[in-house]
Amino acid sequence: MKTVKLFSIALAGALLMLSACKKDSKEPEYVFKITPTTLSFTKDGGTRELTIKASDLWEATVEEDWCTLSAYRGDKDTVILVTAAPSTSEKDTANSITFLNAKGGYIKVTIIRDGTGK
């Protein structure tokens, strides 16, 4: 009887210790951020940098062809170059780049280019 009682106390203590040692199941924070979210160019065009912070794969599409990227897809953190061709329009023109991540999220970057009238 004494052995059963001692065994029960030891078992209860072991279970209590196991429950106190429960692992933290918190997942790492998912990151998807692009800076800056607006780029401006003079009528002469030029090249600017975009910084991408991502936990996994990303892909980019550009709305208008007067703007090109040094990379259209990547894996994790990256710096890419955005190049705008010289303007052929008298008015200012706008463009956008859409970045998609592997989880279906997206970020739009706005591109503004001065017209030749400025």
C-alpha positions in Angstrom: 0.0 0.0 0.0 2.8 2.3 0.9 4.4 1.6 -2.5 1.2 2.4 -4.4 0.9 5.7 -2.5 4.5 6.6 -3.2 4.1 5.7 -6.8 0.9 7.9 -7.1 2.7 10.9 -5.6 5.7 10.4 -7.9 3.4 10.1 -11.0 1.5 13.2 -10.0 4.7 15.1 -9.6 6.0 14.0 -13.0 2.8 15.0 -14.7 2.9 18.4 -13.0 6.5 18.9 -14.2 5.6 17.9 -17.7 2.7 20.3 -17.9 5.0 23.1 -16.7 7.5 22.3 -19.4 5.1 22.8 -22.2 6.8 24.1 -25.3 5.9 27.6 -26.7 4.3 26.8 -30.0 4.3 30.4 -31.2 5.3 30.6 -34.9 7.8 33.2 -36.2 6.3 36.4 -37.4 5.5 36.5 -41.1 7.1 39.5 -42.8 6.2 41.1 -46.1 7.1 44.8 -46.5 8.4 47.0 -49.3 10.0 50.4 -48.9 9.4 53.0 -50.2 5.9 52.5 -51.5 6.1 55.5 -53.9 8.9 56.4 -56.3 9.2 59.6 -58.3 11.2 60.2 -61.4 12.0 63.3 -63.4 11.0 63.5 -67.1 14.5 62.0 -67.8 13.6 58.8 -66.0 16.3 57.1 -64.0 16.9 54.3 -61.5 15.8 53.9 -57.9 16.1 51.2 -55.3 13.2 49.2 -53.6 13.9 47.2 -50.5 11.8 44.0 -50.1 11.6 42.3 -46.7 9.9 38.9 -47.0 9.7 35.7 -45.1 9.5 33.7 -48.4 8.9 33.9 -52.1 7.6 37.0 -53.8 6.8 38.0 -57.4 6.3 41.4 -59.1 4.3 42.6 -62.1 4.5 46.1 -63.7 1.5 47.8 -65.2 3.2 49.9 -67.9 6.2 48.9 -69.9 8.1 52.2 -69.5 9.2 50.9 -66.1 11.4 47.8 -65.6 12.7 45.9 -62.6 16.1 44.2 -62.1 14.2 41.2 -60.7 10.6 40.1 -61.1 10.7 37.4 -58.4 12.8 36.5 -55.5 13.2 34.7 -52.2 13.2 36.6 -48.9 15.0 39.9 -48.4 16.2 41.7 -51.6 17.0 45.1 -52.9 15.9 45.6 -56.5 16.3 48.4 -59.0 13.4 50.1 -60.7 14.2 51.9 -63.9 12.0 54.4 -65.6 12.5 55.3 -69.3 12.6 59.0 -70.2 9.1 60.5 -70.6 7.6 61.0 -74.1 4.4 62.5 -72.7 3.8 66.2 -72.0 1.8 65.2 -68.9 2.9 63.4 -65.8 2.5 59.6 -66.0 1.8 57.0 -63.3 2.5 53.4 -63.1 2.3 50.7 -60.4 4.2 47.6 -59.4 2.2 44.8 -57.7 4.2 42.5 -55.4 2.6 39.2 -54.4 3.8 36.9 -51.7 3.5 33.2 -51.3 0.6 33.5 -48.9 -1.5 35.5 -51.3 -0.8 39.0 -49.8 0.1 41.9 -52.0 1.6 45.4 -51.9 1.3 48.1 -54.6 4.1 50.5 -55.2 3.2 53.7 -57.1 5.5 55.2 -59.7 5.2 58.8 -60.8 7.2 60.2 -63.7 7.2 63.9 -64.7 6.0 64.8 -68.1 8.1 66.7 -70.7 6.1 69.9 -70.0 7.8 70.4 -66.7 
